[in-house]
């Protein structure tokens, strides 16, 4: 069964591991280009590992890695040599492996002879396929049982497995090779100072059909399509010109990574969504894809629209306990692996999440304020209303006004918020909360959904609907501040448990409540004080759980680690309530952490204190690149600019609050309402070029959503 609740037990991919990806296909290898059996290495297509071993040797000696470069997100170049010496001198053979991933795997091997005499050698490639489901690899479990076959057809090695009623296959084409079981062997002779070149292709099949494309991978057409998509993305990106070179490098890295994580729907090529992250989450996720595209609005608002449209297409229609589908519910994730489909009763979509549905509506409201394709946004209102109906009819299980969750199947997620580890929701003493659980941030997302729907109704001139959802928002905010606030501790409970007791752990969740504006103004100073305290703020970012809590573990997934996206939303919440220096401190810490990670923030890193550990400590199994971690630096820039459109009312709020010493700040080519903006900030001036004449620039921070609602009514 798929282990949604299981920890990552795949083990390390090794120092210098390399990931290449294209859509939902990806390949994870060692630094020399090999994929080792018994490791998380492999080439994955449709959530199945079609290549579990791919190891190159010369005269039975493995390659020593010299360099590995990711040339493009879907292409890597490995340089190696044979270890040791030949006749007392260094080996004369230099081996280059150029690997591309897409509809299959293509590898071009180039061997150069740097001696003045010809050299004959034996080059072998050992190939294995276990056809393991991605969850089996992630959890370190063996592949499901099946009947395995290896056979040869002309110059193609065929590896197959029959199991679970499906026939998985891999066709490895190697012209000129000799075959012996899983081993491909070439015996070339390279002239003096010459070279030998050979290309291998591996194509995955399912039930006799090419899995991704019927076109042979490696042709110019497929390669040019991937290149063209990437080139178009790069040409559309904002251009940062910043005095801080490390921040600029981080922004550019984030742009590249988000471009590489995009998934293209062949049925709707105009819609693009972002996968959650490599290597384990190269799929559409509800919450992750929503938040990632929301946090990337400064780069490409169409990514957000594509995400909303795709999620609306898969919105729940019926009640199905196996998949946790319910009418109006937004999905948690899409999976295509055999094991997953068997557990979900032949389905590939799992709906077990409490937050994606309110986020869908809140995000649609945000997108409406950006002025993006008004007709397309308006066409999503029926989906938003179905999502709101889910909140009222299914999300609020007991009629108390709060959205709760409890899984309907033993295979489902125990915890259904963004902290979805089985042990993520605990009391201050470390004991586990029992469901149904009402998370604090889910109530904030629901509040954002209510206010967002009211604003959209007001923009349409429908005062009756606007009044209804405004009243719902007011009622929820009052109830939340009464039931979740812990006055003796000065912070909000992480949740209410099944007995409606406040789960009293000090955690980062309440920072999301600041972000959406559900926190009472008089309580915000205490919340800010707790979030920025030494127990929560490491100097790099905000811990998911305070260091003085019973379940705290800085090396855990959700109980004390630092997640960049989480810290970013906390920082934005602090900025929303006027805690500028506190927000700047978090932003500064995250940008510095990114610099230590080579400009790429990982999914998470360990929650160890900066005063004790002068560099951020990696979390071994973190995804990288990962979508909302890549989007975090982009959202931090938006936060520091206090860039908030309200285009239905022809306004753009802009009140930069850059940290001291940030220096020159200029960004060109920002997409905005069908135009491209340039924002240039110096110590003496703020200029915005390219703004449509109909838009009024407000040089002040945007008010809270409720206040914006009141202002909108006044207009």
Steps between C-alpha positions, in 0.01 A plus 500: 500500500624856442646655811352848517572493874844339471824686549750517216712186539656493154841590637746749362562529127865569585725804489475687173181323389348644183132539408367576153130532428245577234136523602427205728797298368825519695831327548708490820862382472836492671763761421661277233166446322439148627178378660570248773272216604381522859504879496235763416667546161308435184301632207132553582206533266137528618606436862670171411874430500565352156879507541637393839861447391703648212870458563784561258838331526819482296676163513276420801621807691238762604546864411651758728294820496687812391212743441124506465303788356127548457508670160121540486236375744451194276865448401819421693861454400729263695878493458695206635797275459604150594650486846868415536791504256598318182866399469594743776331804352156651535227341292479655152125445464262788572132399512217746443136404560231735371163397641154633414167414664155543351284240329783261577868512585768574243871478577782582259835357610816657362838343577815693410843339465778732613788271406708495186408136427167325442318351801259207505282457809175348619223742596206353687164639608307296756126572494235389749131579537306425817188698392453609860224741589636837607364451854688169525825675410432795730435268793791263429268206432564234235299514181171312492517140388465419133633282220815650351632425151809611307524440127670631190340625181752601232706782657256562785502359853148453638441485875145420609292431808150359526324591823177652636341433164739735316801438277782746554787503255823679416654488154871583497633554150877464464612460136817293469496364854541141609240388755544269796205508739476856634842596363565694180859481376694690234862428402616804305847590380573871513783633281770720645349826626163390363159445650213251503134605529197285574140594589273280710126557535263356758124521440242406768193301400176413675283220367686510171463874440768767533434659837559867422515536123489275196770713341847362554671708764811688402369631168543866419127566540478397864828664591405826330160504675659479843757762407233730360288476813800585714608786274150652506498480880838669529406776257187580702675521837553822694859626490648582842772763532596494865795630695502175701645244260403201716133605510506550123649153455228352721223671301644375170537148642138505614387605154690211341373244749137602473533479123638148528220384732218589263268225374327532164158347434485366141120534505527867602840622377415856600478394866819457695525385861795455728600167656571498873868403483774261397555219541202366695221740414510548122122514481210738533418577862209712617652699784858501371414603146262771624746654744794471260319678219359759743850574626621528140251765384781752441649258245204361309134542603393258225656218702245578770211502254606165351521350847151617594350380171663158527394452861145607411490232229576235764280644775316234700159391375399200710559355845769230481658394832786318321628820340342739756329674209201717592293741287687828460821381662833594343745214454806432711713330235498309173696174488541251215696216661354148500499460878327833550225425248437160662449659843277775356275248329635561152504878539804725475378800704505524879295778664608476866587860582318759710669813370506480119127572467491830696833597346348453154235763571734739683748474215234564236411818688866603499531430128193709434672795666793459258275568203597186313263392220179611669285262294717199590499592868124555494450160335648342813237647733275190480796287612563747783138476610517119493813524717319726745213251508754230591621716790146534633375146431809281544793703632306618805418151622311597816350839419718703737623727219852354486642276226622167643652187353511130580593242243236265362736213413792338678710574193431874519703775659468521878575872486354696211656844527833604353673340798378156399742273686321256729660666807473865391211618722589477868430663834768698682594188699564306179188282506317445172173679428210274409246591234289637358751785495431864416830664404553868573633585154213319327260734676710790373486365145123463538477858622698606192259301284196673649645849463632421152158380384336809648742726312432318174125533555537869577696546179210334312250729668340215696460656844287215633772239448764746622302556821458126556869416478601812691277391787652151485850652518409719798346206683799274434752760610318560828468128572863434407638767731280376782573127468861484376657781702696393811510816715723350767762416235463790262459297181248300301450125532624303204159328483191381682491125555204263476378605846530870399797546733762752385816318385736729685834454320685814391540458125539695178140441389379821660727697267270391216213643704674838495550466124125460432395759759289290737703610805350774719714812491538513879645148505745549213786650710515192722486271196786690338702483822458121518581444132822697511608357839818287528278194541352557154746704292830325429661797327440330164125455521203407719485156656188298434487423874658697785813360661336488845218269389487134597508366142776735382763339280703731274586202277137398444279566200237720667588527870768765515649522151494818290290504181578804283144536369363485854746762624416718200127495573571571867714797395225627270251471783725705726538760226122513453456594866774762492786305659744615234832434672394152604396416143824642363703286742336181375544603137864585560559164671338304216698681230822430689403135539434483126850630437645210700291261292640639175201725439245216517293473816414135571161370606613525863815505711576418861374736768836550671589836646720730294686618811627145549520379140641772270359340183152353438503122545335305213216256555627187317179402320383849404367548148706733286383668289168530677224729382396704800860524621591635155206740515590624849770751387261640239231549762751656738574764237128568459467524879791743531353712221156479660373455147122445512274551198131579533418536132122469527528841666786618275758512778849369562634523854880532518695596812851345491649398834840368395743401777771754585803455279303325225636757256398561138182318405356486150283238332399521135241301305254434786174364348202705610151538353617439143794739538862476612617709795837628612541576870811701589578577863788712626561667836332813367228389265252234391398490135258270320507495120248327274200534732174546305364853526174369642676356806544720805831436680450508878834551672393334822448152638180326398241477779379167633253309285205594721597865482545466123147362491369803686692735271358320198146546631570871546601529136 
